[in-house]
Amino acid sequence: MSGVNKVILLGNLGSDVKIRHTSDGRAVGNVNIATSEVWRDQGGEKHQHTEWHRLNFFGRSAEIAGQYMRKGTQVFVEGKLRTRTWTDKQSGQERTTTEINVVQFQMLGVRGGENGGGGGGRSSERPRRQEASAPEADNDAGGDGGNFDNMPEDIPW
């Protein structure tokens, strides 16, 4: 029996998405997302813990994330954990990181109800939400990052 590698996060972006391109022109986007939990202890004192996660977007998903998501954007993410190891050029030490390769995401809005790019604020009409998804296969494989044939050129929020 095979295992399951699925991550689901709901949090806010810590910065704008950074986009770069591979030698074959494929877009890759990286950003950190903060997830926070708040609780009260037995004495009624409030506590908060924030965890940071590194997200990787590929192909068309990266292009959409880079165009519409900004610092503070709340986003729902589904993806797969990937661990990679490399040698630090400055120290020569081996480093390891665990990241989330995004399979599907949905932009929900901007933290604090601010208007601007990345999901829009509140308005009198109900905002439309746009989903973007990457191929179900491993994101390191080629592909267009999802089927976006029916997506409008300018996504309104």
C-alpha positions in Angstrom: 0.0 0.0 0.0 1.3 3.5 -0.8 1.3 6.3 1.6 -0.3 9.8 1.6 1.6 13.0 1.4 -0.9 15.9 1.6 -0.6 19.2 3.4 -3.5 21.6 3.8 -2.7 25.2 5.1 -4.7 28.3 5.6 -2.6 31.4 6.4 -1.2 34.7 5.3 1.7 35.4 3.0 4.7 36.9 4.7 5.9 38.7 1.5 5.1 39.1 -2.2 5.7 35.9 -4.2 9.2 35.8 -5.7 9.2 34.5 -9.3 12.2 33.2 -11.3 12.4 31.1 -14.4 14.2 27.8 -15.1 16.6 27.5 -18.1 13.7 26.2 -20.2 11.5 29.2 -19.3 9.2 27.5 -16.7 8.1 29.8 -13.9 8.8 28.9 -10.3 7.4 31.0 -7.4 8.5 31.0 -3.8 6.9 32.6 -0.7 6.5 31.9 3.0 3.1 31.6 4.6 2.3 32.1 8.3 -0.2 29.9 10.1 -1.2 30.9 13.6 -3.1 29.3 16.4 -4.4 31.1 19.5 -5.5 29.4 22.7 -6.1 30.2 26.4 -4.4 28.3 29.1 -6.2 27.1 32.3 -5.6 30.5 33.9 -7.3 32.3 31.0 -4.1 33.8 29.6 -4.1 34.1 25.9 -1.2 32.5 23.9 -0.4 32.5 20.2 2.0 30.4 18.1 2.9 31.2 14.5 4.5 28.6 12.2 6.2 29.6 8.9 6.1 27.3 5.9 7.9 27.7 2.5 5.7 27.3 -0.5 6.8 26.4 -4.1 4.6 27.1 -7.1 5.3 25.8 -10.6 4.3 26.7 -14.1 1.1 28.7 -14.7 0.3 28.4 -10.9 3.5 30.3 -10.2 2.6 33.0 -12.8 -0.9 33.5 -11.2 0.5 33.6 -7.7 3.1 36.1 -8.7 0.6 38.3 -10.4 -2.2 38.4 -7.8 -0.8 37.4 -4.4 0.8 40.0 -2.2 2.1 40.2 1.3 -0.8 39.7 3.7 -3.0 37.8 1.3 -4.9 35.0 3.0 -4.6 31.8 1.0 -5.8 28.2 1.2 -3.1 25.8 0.0 -3.1 22.1 -0.7 0.3 20.5 -1.5 2.9 17.9 -0.9 5.9 18.0 1.5 9.3 17.8 -0.1 12.6 17.7 1.7 15.8 18.8 -0.1 19.4 19.0 0.8 22.2 21.2 -0.5 25.6 22.5 0.4 25.8 26.0 1.7 28.3 27.9 -0.5 29.5 30.2 2.3 30.0 27.7 5.1 30.4 24.5 3.1 27.9 22.8 5.5 25.1 20.6 4.3 21.7 22.1 4.8 18.2 20.6 4.7 14.8 22.2 4.3 11.3 20.9 4.1 9.0 22.8 1.7 5.5 22.5 0.3 5.1 22.0 -3.4 1.7 23.5 -4.1 -0.8 21.4 -6.0 -3.8 23.7 -5.6 -4.5 27.0 -4.0 -7.3 29.5 -3.5 -6.8 33.2 -2.8 -9.2 34.4 -0.1 -8.5 38.0 0.7 -6.1 40.4 2.3 -5.3 40.5 6.0 -7.2 43.2 7.9 -9.6 43.9 5.0 -7.1 46.0 3.1 -7.9 46.6 -0.6 -5.3 45.9 -3.2 -3.8 43.1 -5.2 -3.9 39.6 -4.0 -7.5 38.9 -3.3 -9.3 42.2 -2.7 -11.1 43.6 0.3 -14.7 43.6 1.2 -17.4 45.2 -1.0 -21.1 45.3 -1.1 -21.2 42.5 -3.6 -20.0 39.0 -2.8 -16.4 38.6 -4.1 -15.7 35.8 -6.6 -12.9 33.5 -5.7 -10.5 32.0 -8.3 -8.9 28.6 -7.8 -5.6 27.6 -9.4 -4.3 24.1 -9.4 -1.2 22.3 -10.6 -1.0 18.9 -12.2 -1.8 16.0 -9.8 1.5 14.4 -10.8 4.8 15.4 -9.2 5.3 19.2 -9.7 8.9 18.6 -10.7 7.6 17.0 -14.0 6.9 19.2 -17.0 3.5 20.6 -17.7 1.6 23.8 -17.8 0.8 24.0 -14.1 -2.9 23.3 -14.5 -5.7 23.8 -17.0 -6.4 27.5 -17.3 -7.9 27.6 -20.7 -11.2 29.1 -19.4 -9.6 31.6 -17.1 -10.2 35.2 -17.9 -7.2 37.4 -18.7 -8.0 39.8 -15.8 -9.3 38.0 -12.7 -11.6 40.3 -10.7 -12.0 40.0 -7.0 
